[in-house]
Amino acid sequence: MNSDLISQVASAYSFLENLNPRVVPLGEGLIHETLLISSGENRWVLQGFNESVFRYPERIDFNLSLLSSHAENQNSALPYLLPLPLLNKEGKGLTAISGKKYRLFSFVKGKTLQQIERIQEAYKAAQAYGEFASWAKAITGKSMQETIPDFHRLDLRFEKLKEVALKKTELTPEESDILQFYLSQVPLIKWYVDQLAHLPLRVTHNDTKINNLIFSEDLSKVEALIDLDTLMGGFLMYDFGDLVRTVACSLPETSIQWEGIQLHPEIFEELLKGYWEGVKDFASIEEARSLLFGGEIMTLIMGLRFFTDHLQGNIYYRVSYPEQNFDRAKNQMIFLQSQQKNRPSLRDVWTKVTGLDF
């Protein structure tokens, strides 16, 4: 491990001085460089920014500063930890070292999941994200800066696919079929565009995968909500929808077992129960209704992004084989078809859970 990095980090944070901390890699580090710093019983997480993915670290720092101020002024705390960057000697959350920006967090002990092991975990995960939305509702979404511009703008993702597809003169029959499926989603895109005028901009996490929560070792409760780099203004349907996309699907987005990809309605119901528990006291009727289509919206966004990247030659998403983005797009297409097939039953679930008329 780079001893110069260790000494510079230690000198930037007063509580690390004279500790002679031990530093080891933590996790797989797919986006940020992530290190575990330890000294005796004390542990911290050090992250080095990957600015090729997150080009505006100052915007992230600004948003997290708003969140930190909100936490200090709130009478009621979240029922779990929300690890925010620790401040250096200059009172800043970002520390520049050798031309790279770093952040330091308190370490949270617990267990992370890639997929749920029991259906109760779907409820607990959704409830945690809903509780966060409720806790942060006093912060206006417009006050947040865009950390990734137009991140979930479905209409713009759709236009990008059309633009890229027009430049492709030769497509295989299966590529043409998948392209036509995505181009046929105009009604859903028009519905989305209509929502932009009716839904309030909230503070949303925008990447609500199950592995962005730390559970207790026995999985009985959520210990922390992490990975706040995509935190910015958004709609409740984004956060609930990405839960549906990643938790209520029978197989992960990398699966090529086409016949096995489908929506689990019972998991959808648990997700809705948990998320609604968190947001029901403040969500507008339009927001409540939008949750029903959140899974479709987020699945379509990711399908469009995967297929566009495939047509562009895999310039954004990391792939382990050349056709992986094509397979990801096909996976999301099948899951979206399953959700749309289940619309009547999901509406019944929505009515039962919310107690509202659609």
C-alpha positions in Angstrom: 0.0 0.0 0.0 1.3 3.5 -0.9 2.9 4.8 2.3 2.8 8.4 1.0 -1.0 8.2 0.6 -1.4 6.9 4.1 0.7 9.7 5.6 -1.1 12.4 3.6 -4.5 11.0 4.7 -3.4 10.9 8.3 -2.2 14.4 8.2 -5.4 15.7 6.6 -7.6 14.4 9.4 -6.7 15.4 12.9 -8.2 12.2 14.5 -5.8 10.0 12.4 -2.6 11.8 13.4 -0.1 9.8 15.4 -2.2 6.6 15.0 0.0 4.8 12.4 -3.1 3.4 10.7 -3.2 0.1 8.7 -4.7 0.4 5.2 -6.0 -2.5 3.1 -8.3 -2.7 0.0 -12.0 -3.0 0.7 -14.5 -4.8 -1.6 -14.1 -5.1 -5.3 -13.8 -1.3 -6.0 -15.6 -1.4 -9.3 -16.1 2.4 -9.4 -14.1 4.1 -6.7 -10.9 3.1 -5.1 -12.0 1.9 -1.7 -9.8 1.2 1.2 -10.3 0.2 4.8 -8.3 2.2 7.4 -8.0 0.7 10.9 -6.3 1.5 14.1 -7.0 -0.7 17.1 -10.8 -1.0 17.3 -11.4 2.0 15.1 -12.2 1.6 11.4 -12.9 4.0 8.5 -13.5 3.7 4.8 -11.4 5.8 2.4 -12.7 6.3 -1.1 -10.8 7.8 -4.0 -13.1 9.3 -6.6 -13.4 7.8 -10.1 -13.9 11.1 -12.0 -14.4 9.3 -15.3 -17.8 8.1 -13.9 -18.6 10.9 -11.5 -17.3 14.0 -13.3 -18.6 16.4 -10.7 -17.4 15.4 -7.2 -18.0 18.9 -5.9 -21.7 18.6 -6.7 -21.8 15.3 -4.7 -20.0 17.1 -1.8 -22.5 20.0 -2.0 -25.5 17.6 -1.9 -24.1 15.6 1.0 -23.3 18.9 2.9 -27.0 19.8 2.6 -27.9 16.3 3.9 -25.4 16.8 6.8 -26.9 20.2 7.7 -30.4 18.6 7.6 -29.3 15.8 9.9 -28.0 18.3 12.4 -31.2 20.3 12.4 -33.7 17.4 12.6 -35.4 16.5 15.8 -36.1 12.9 14.6 -33.3 10.7 13.4 -33.4 7.9 10.9 -33.7 4.4 12.4 -30.4 3.5 10.7 -27.0 5.1 10.1 -26.4 7.4 7.1 -22.6 7.6 6.8 -21.6 11.0 5.5 -18.1 12.2 4.6 -16.1 13.1 7.7 -14.6 16.6 7.6 -10.9 17.2 7.2 -8.9 19.8 9.0 -10.2 22.4 6.6 -13.8 21.5 7.4 -14.3 19.9 4.0 -15.7 16.5 2.9 -13.3 16.3 -0.1 -9.5 16.0 0.3 -7.2 16.4 -2.6 -4.1 14.1 -2.6 -1.7 13.9 -5.5 -4.3 15.2 -7.9 -7.1 12.8 -6.8 -10.0 13.6 -4.5 -10.7 11.4 -1.5 -13.4 11.0 1.1 -13.4 9.4 4.5 -16.3 7.7 6.2 -17.0 5.9 9.4 -17.0 2.1 8.9 -20.4 0.4 9.5 -20.3 -3.3 10.5 -22.9 -5.5 9.0 -23.8 -7.6 6.0 -24.6 -6.6 2.4 -26.7 -8.6 0.0 -26.6 -9.0 -3.8 -30.0 -10.6 -3.8 -32.6 -11.1 -1.1 -32.5 -14.4 0.8 -36.0 -14.1 2.3 -39.0 -12.1 1.2 -38.9 -10.1 4.5 -35.7 -8.5 3.3 -37.6 -6.9 0.4 -40.0 -5.3 2.8 -37.2 -4.0 5.1 -35.1 -2.6 2.2 -38.1 -0.8 0.7 -39.1 0.5 4.1 -35.6 1.9 4.6 -35.6 3.8 1.3 -39.1 5.1 2.0 -38.1 6.3 5.5 -35.2 8.1 3.9 -37.5 9.9 1.4 -39.7 10.9 4.3 -36.8 12.1 6.5 -35.4 14.2 3.6 -38.7 15.6 2.4 -38.0 19.0 4.0 -35.1 19.5 1.6 -36.3 20.6 -1.8 -35.2 18.6 -4.7 -34.4 21.7 -6.7 -31.8 22.7 -4.1 -29.8 19.6 -5.0 -27.2 19.7 -7.8 -27.3 17.1 -10.6 -24.4 14.7 -9.9 -25.1 12.9 -13.2 -27.0 15.2 -15.6 -30.3 13.8 -16.9 -29.5 10.5 -15.1 -33.1 9.1 -15.2 -34.6 11.2 -18.0 -36.4 8.4 -19.9 -37.4 10.6 -22.8 -33.8 11.6 -23.4 -32.6 8.0 -23.2 -35.2 7.1 -25.8 -34.1 9.9 -28.2 -30.5 8.8 -27.8 -31.3 5.3 -28.8 -33.2 6.5 -31.9 -30.2 8.8 -32.8 -27.7 5.9 -32.5 -29.9 3.4 -34.2 -30.3 5.6 -37.3 -26.6 5.4 -37.8 -26.6 1.6 -37.9 -27.0 0.3 -41.4 -26.8 -3.4 -40.5 -28.6 -5.1 -37.6 -29.1 -8.8 -37.0 -32.7 -10.0 -37.0 -32.7 -10.3 -33.2 -31.2 -6.8 -32.8 -33.9 -5.5 -35.1 -36.6 -7.2 -33.0 -35.2 -5.8 -29.7 -34.9 -2.3 -31.3 -38.5 -2.4 -32.4 -39.6 -3.5 -29.0 -38.0 -0.5 -27.4 -39.2 1.9 -30.1 -42.8 0.6 -29.4 -42.7 1.9 -25.8 -43.9 5.4 -26.9 -47.1 5.2 -24.8 -45.1 4.6 -21.6 -42.7 7.4 -22.5 -45.5 9.8 -23.2 -47.0 8.9 -19.8 -43.6 9.6 -18.2 -43.3 13.0 -19.9 -46.7 13.9 -18.7 -45.6 13.1 -15.1 -42.9 15.7 -15.3 -45.5 18.4 -14.9 -47.3 16.8 -12.0 -44.7 15.2 -9.7 -42.8 17.2 -7.1 -39.0 17.0 -7.3 -37.9 15.1 -4.1 -34.5 14.2 -2.7 -34.0 10.7 -4.0 -31.2 8.1 -3.7 -31.5 7.1 -7.4 -29.7 3.8 -7.1 -31.8 1.8 -4.7 -30.2 -1.6 -5.2 -30.3 -4.0 -2.2 -26.5 -3.8 -1.9 -26.6 -0.1 -1.1 -28.0 -1.1 2.3 -26.0 -2.6 5.1 -28.1 -5.1 7.1 -27.4 -6.5 10.6 -25.5 -9.8 10.6 -28.8 -11.7 11.2 -30.6 -9.6 8.5 -33.2 -8.6 11.0 -32.9 -4.9 10.3 -31.1 -2.3 8.2 -28.1 -0.8 9.8 -27.1 1.8 7.2 -27.9 3.3 3.8 -24.8 3.9 1.8 -23.5 5.0 -1.7 -25.0 8.4 -1.8 -23.1 9.6 -4.9 -26.3 9.6 -7.0 -28.3 11.5 -4.4 -30.1 14.5 -6.1 -33.5 15.7 -7.1 -35.7 13.0 -8.5 -39.1 11.4 -8.3 -40.3 8.8 -5.8 -41.1 6.4 -8.6 -37.3 6.3 -9.5 -36.4 4.9 -6.1 -39.3 2.5 -5.8 -39.0 1.6 -9.5 -35.3 0.6 -9.2 -36.2 -1.6 -6.2 -38.8 -3.4 -8.4 -36.3 -3.7 -11.2 -33.5 -5.2 -9.1 -35.3 -7.0 -6.3 -38.7 -8.2 -7.8 -37.1 -9.8 -10.8 -36.5 -13.5 -10.7 -33.0 -13.3 -12.0 -30.3 -10.5 -12.1 -29.9 -8.2 -15.0 -26.8 -10.2 -16.2 -28.8 -13.5 -16.5 -29.2 -15.1 -20.0 -31.7 -17.7 -18.7 -34.4 -16.1 -20.8 -37.2 -18.5 -19.9 -36.6 -17.8 -16.2 -36.8 -14.0 -16.2 -40.1 -12.8 -14.8 -41.7 -10.5 -12.2 -42.4 -11.9 -8.7 -45.7 -10.3 -7.8 -45.4 -11.3 -4.2 -42.1 -9.5 -3.9 -43.6 -6.5 -5.7 -46.2 -6.4 -3.0 -43.7 -6.5 -0.2 -41.7 -3.8 -1.8 -44.8 -1.6 -2.1 -45.8 -2.3 1.5 -42.4 -1.3 2.8 -42.0 1.8 0.6 -45.5 3.0 1.1 -45.1 2.7 4.9 -42.3 5.3 4.6 -43.9 7.8 2.2 -47.7 7.5 2.7 -47.8 10.5 5.1 -46.5 13.0 2.6 -46.8 11.5 -0.9 -49.3 13.2 -3.2 -52.0 11.2 -5.0 -50.0 11.6 -8.3 -46.9 10.3 -6.6 -48.7 7.4 -5.2 -50.1 6.5 -8.6 -46.7 6.9 -10.2 -45.3 4.1 -8.0 -47.3 1.5 -9.9 -45.3 2.2 -13.1 -42.0 3.0 -11.4 -40.7 -0.5 -12.2 -41.6 -0.3 -15.8 -40.0 3.2 -16.1 -36.7 2.1 -14.5 -36.5 -1.2 -16.4 -37.1 0.7 -19.7 -34.4 3.2 -18.9 -31.9 0.5 -18.2 -32.9 -1.5 -21.3 -32.5 1.6 -23.5 -29.1 2.4 -22.0 -27.8 -1.2 -22.4 -29.0 -1.4 -26.0 -27.7 2.0 -26.9 -24.3 1.1 -25.4 -24.4 -2.2 -27.4 -25.0 -0.3 -30.6 -22.2 2.1 -29.8 -19.7 -0.6 -29.2 -19.7 -0.9 -25.3 -18.3 2.5 -24.6 -20.0 3.0 -21.2 -20.8 -0.2 -19.3 -18.0 -2.6 -18.5 -18.6 -5.9 -20.2 -17.0 -9.4 -19.7 -17.8 -10.5 -23.3 -18.7 -8.4 -26.4 -22.4 -9.2 -26.5 -23.1 -8.6 -22.8 -24.8 -5.3 -23.2 -27.0 -6.8 -25.9 -27.9 -9.6 -23.5 -28.6 -7.1 -20.7 -30.9 -5.2 -23.0 -32.7 -8.5 -23.9 -33.0 -9.3 -20.2 -34.6 -6.0 -19.4 -36.9 -6.3 -22.3 -38.2 -9.6 -21.1 -38.6 -8.3 -17.5 -40.5 -5.2 -18.8 -42.8 -7.5 -20.8 -43.5 -9.5 -17.7 -44.4 -6.3 -15.7 -46.7 -5.1 -18.5 -48.4 -8.4 -18.7 -49.0 -8.2 -14.9 -50.4 -4.7 -14.9 -54.0 -5.6 -13.9 -52.8 -7.7 -10.9 -50.3 -5.2 -9.9 -52.9 -2.5 -9.9 -55.0 -4.7 -7.6 -52.0 -4.9 -5.3 -51.5 -1.2 -5.4 -55.1 -0.5 -4.4 -55.0 -3.0 -1.6 -51.7 -1.6 -0.2 -52.4 2.1 -0.5 -56.2 2.0 0.1 -56.5 4.6 -2.7 -58.5 4.6 -6.0 -56.3 4.6 -9.1 
